[in-house]
């Protein structure tokens, strides 16, 4: 079966009756989700960096003790190693709360809006922008991949 690479895939075509304003609004909602996805990545980086730093603090405590500075080592050990980053929480708890109370609901609402307003189709705004900007008929400007792509 051959596909026409000059036509966008059906899932990237606007359903009948969907207005320009709706496509633009869904595009804004999708863009907000993408920004939160980026923020989530930074949160996970923060989580991993703080965890690594805590292990390094433990190594510093050992090195201070080995160098004969037990009192300093004891202070760092008791005050910093394993310390909460915010009241009552390590970073894994921040990640879990963010995922449960912000990221997951945003994903659900974005998905729900797409299903309610555009038959669940994703990235309609971008798909239409691609159609507007690409050079039709030119290699490297196809609407979609060919067979097996």
C-alpha positions in Angstrom: 0.0 0.0 0.0 1.4 3.4 -1.0 0.8 6.5 1.0 0.8 10.0 -0.5 3.7 11.7 1.3 2.3 15.1 0.1 -0.8 14.8 2.3 -0.5 15.0 6.1 -1.4 11.8 8.0 -5.1 11.7 8.9 -4.3 12.2 12.6 -2.7 15.5 11.7 -5.6 16.9 9.7 -8.2 19.1 11.2 -11.5 17.4 11.8 -14.5 18.9 10.0 -16.1 21.8 11.9 -13.1 22.6 14.0 -12.4 26.4 13.9 -9.2 28.3 13.6 -9.8 29.6 17.1 -10.2 26.1 18.5 -7.0 24.9 16.8 -5.1 28.0 18.2 -6.5 27.5 21.7 -5.6 23.8 21.7 -2.2 24.7 20.4 -1.8 27.1 23.4 -2.9 24.3 25.8 -0.4 21.9 24.2 2.3 24.5 24.4 1.7 25.0 28.1 1.9 21.2 28.6 5.2 21.2 26.7 6.6 23.9 29.0 5.5 22.0 32.1 7.2 18.9 30.6 10.4 20.8 30.4 10.0 22.1 33.9 9.4 18.5 35.1 12.7 17.5 33.5 14.4 20.2 35.4 12.7 19.0 38.6 14.0 15.5 38.0 17.5 16.9 37.3 17.2 18.8 40.6 16.1 15.6 42.4 19.1 13.6 41.0 21.6 16.4 41.6 20.5 16.8 45.3 20.7 13.1 45.8 24.2 13.0 44.3 25.2 16.0 46.5 24.0 14.2 49.6 26.2 11.2 48.8 29.1 13.6 48.2 28.5 15.1 51.6 28.8 11.7 53.1 32.1 11.2 51.3 33.2 14.7 52.6 32.3 13.6 56.1 34.5 10.5 55.8 37.4 12.5 54.3 37.1 15.1 57.1 37.2 12.3 59.7 40.2 10.6 58.0 42.0 14.0 58.0 41.5 14.3 61.8 38.6 16.7 61.8 36.0 14.7 63.7 34.2 17.7 65.2 33.7 19.3 61.7 32.7 15.9 60.3 30.2 15.4 63.0 28.6 18.8 62.4 28.3 18.2 58.7 27.0 14.7 59.3 24.3 15.7 61.8 23.3 19.0 60.1 23.4 18.2 56.4 23.7 14.6 55.4 20.1 13.3 54.8 18.6 16.8 55.4 15.2 17.6 54.0 15.4 20.1 51.1 12.1 21.7 52.2 10.2 21.1 55.5 9.5 17.4 55.9 10.5 16.5 52.3 13.3 15.0 50.3 13.3 15.7 46.5 11.6 12.4 45.7 8.6 13.6 47.6 8.6 16.9 45.7 8.7 14.9 42.4 5.8 12.7 43.6 3.7 15.6 44.7 4.3 17.6 41.5 3.5 14.6 39.4 0.3 13.7 41.3 -1.0 17.2 41.9 0.0 19.2 38.9 1.6 17.3 36.0 -0.9 14.5 35.8 -4.0 16.7 36.0 -2.7 19.0 33.3 -2.0 16.0 31.0 -5.5 14.7 31.7 -7.1 18.1 30.9 -5.1 18.6 27.8 -6.0 15.1 26.5 -9.6 15.7 27.5 -9.8 19.0 25.6 -8.3 17.4 22.5 -10.8 14.5 22.6 -13.8 16.8 23.2 -12.8 19.5 20.6 -10.7 17.8 17.9 -11.3 14.0 18.0 -8.2 13.6 20.2 -5.8 14.8 17.5 -2.5 16.1 18.7 -0.4 19.0 17.4 -3.0 20.3 14.8 -1.6 23.8 15.1 2.0 22.6 14.4 0.8 20.3 11.6 -1.0 23.2 9.9 2.1 25.4 10.4 4.2 22.7 8.7 1.8 22.6 5.8 2.0 26.3 5.4 5.8 26.5 5.7 7.1 23.5 3.8 7.8 23.5 0.0 5.4 21.1 -1.4 6.9 18.6 -3.8 10.5 19.1 -2.7 12.6 16.3 -1.2 13.1 16.9 2.5 9.8 18.7 2.7 7.4 15.7 2.6 4.2 15.9 4.8 5.1 12.6 6.4 7.4 9.6 6.2 7.2 7.1 3.4 6.6 3.4 3.7 8.2 1.9 6.8 9.1 5.4 8.1 
